[in-house]
Amino acid sequence: MSMTVGGAKAILNAVIEKTKKSIERLDTYEKELADDKATLAHINLLQDNGDPLPAGSPYESFTEWKDQIEKEIRNGENSLDRISIQKAELMAFEYFVETAPEA
């Protein structure tokens, strides 16, 4: 089954809107990543100073806490990488929708 240019444009217009909404979360991801990195630095400082885990900490050790924060940092970095790809895709999709002849 072949697709027409008009059909492709209709599908891509929906993808464009969804992609724009995803890209709008960039600031949130950047703030979360900065917070996670600051938390990791704080954990390292506490550990280097020989301080105990904070009262009420859900973690059994600094290692467990650091592992969790490092995982969150990797997830945040992956989200930022994904948004970079989405920005490139958005440019391509918008170019196609704007310039492809209807045939």
C-alpha positions as CSV (number, residue, x, y, z in Angstrom):
1,M,0.0,0.0,0.0
2,S,1.6,3.3,-1.1
3,M,1.2,6.6,0.7
4,T,0.5,9.9,-0.9
5,V,2.5,13.0,-0.1
6,G,-0.7,14.5,1.4
7,G,-1.2,11.4,3.6
8,A,2.4,11.6,4.8
9,K,2.0,15.3,5.5
10,A,-1.1,14.7,7.6
11,I,0.7,12.0,9.6
12,L,3.8,14.2,10.1
13,N,1.7,17.2,11.2
14,A,0.5,15.0,14.2
15,V,4.1,13.9,14.8
16,I,5.3,17.5,14.7
17,E,2.9,18.6,17.4
18,K,3.8,15.6,19.7
19,T,7.5,16.3,19.1
20,K,7.1,20.0,19.9
21,K,5.5,19.0,23.2
22,S,8.3,16.7,24.1
23,I,10.9,19.3,23.3
24,E,9.1,21.8,25.5
25,R,10.2,19.6,28.5
26,L,13.9,20.5,27.8
27,D,14.1,23.0,30.6
28,T,12.6,20.6,33.1
29,Y,15.1,17.9,32.1
30,E,18.0,20.4,32.4
31,K,16.9,21.5,35.8
32,E,16.5,17.9,37.0
33,L,19.9,17.0,35.7
34,A,21.5,20.0,37.4
35,D,19.7,19.1,40.7
36,D,20.9,15.5,40.4
37,K,24.5,16.6,39.8
38,A,24.3,18.9,42.8
39,T,22.9,16.1,44.9
40,L,25.8,13.8,43.9
41,A,28.3,16.5,44.8
42,H,26.5,16.9,48.2
43,I,26.6,13.1,48.8
44,N,30.3,13.1,48.0
45,L,31.0,15.9,50.4
46,L,29.0,14.2,53.2
47,Q,30.9,11.0,52.6
48,D,34.3,12.7,52.4
49,N,33.6,14.5,55.7
50,G,32.7,11.2,57.3
51,D,29.2,12.4,58.0
52,P,26.4,9.9,58.6
53,L,23.5,9.5,56.2
54,P,20.8,12.1,56.9
55,A,18.1,11.1,59.3
56,G,15.2,9.5,57.6
57,S,17.3,8.6,54.5
58,P,15.7,5.8,52.4
59,Y,19.1,4.6,51.5
60,E,21.2,2.0,53.5
61,S,24.5,3.5,52.4
62,F,26.2,6.3,50.6
63,T,27.0,3.8,47.8
64,E,23.3,2.9,47.4
65,W,22.4,6.6,47.3
66,K,25.1,7.5,44.8
67,D,24.2,4.6,42.6
68,Q,20.6,5.8,42.5
69,I,21.6,9.4,41.7
70,E,24.1,8.3,39.1
71,K,21.3,6.3,37.4
72,E,19.1,9.4,37.5
73,I,21.9,11.4,35.9
74,R,22.3,8.9,33.1
75,N,18.5,9.0,32.5
76,G,18.6,12.8,32.4
77,E,21.5,12.8,29.9
78,N,19.7,10.2,27.8
79,S,16.6,12.4,27.8
80,L,18.7,15.4,26.6
81,D,20.2,13.3,23.9
82,R,16.7,12.2,22.8
83,I,15.6,15.8,22.6
84,S,18.5,16.7,20.4
85,I,17.5,13.9,18.0
86,Q,13.8,15.1,18.2
87,K,14.9,18.7,17.3
88,A,16.7,17.4,14.2
89,E,13.6,15.2,13.3
90,L,11.4,18.2,13.8
91,M,13.4,20.3,11.4
92,A,13.2,17.5,8.8
93,F,9.5,16.9,9.3
94,E,8.7,20.6,9.1
95,Y,10.8,21.0,6.0
96,F,9.1,18.1,4.3
97,V,5.6,19.3,5.2
98,E,6.4,22.8,3.9
99,T,8.2,21.9,0.7
100,A,7.1,18.6,-0.6
101,P,4.9,18.9,-3.7
102,E,1.4,17.5,-3.4
103,A,1.9,15.6,-6.7
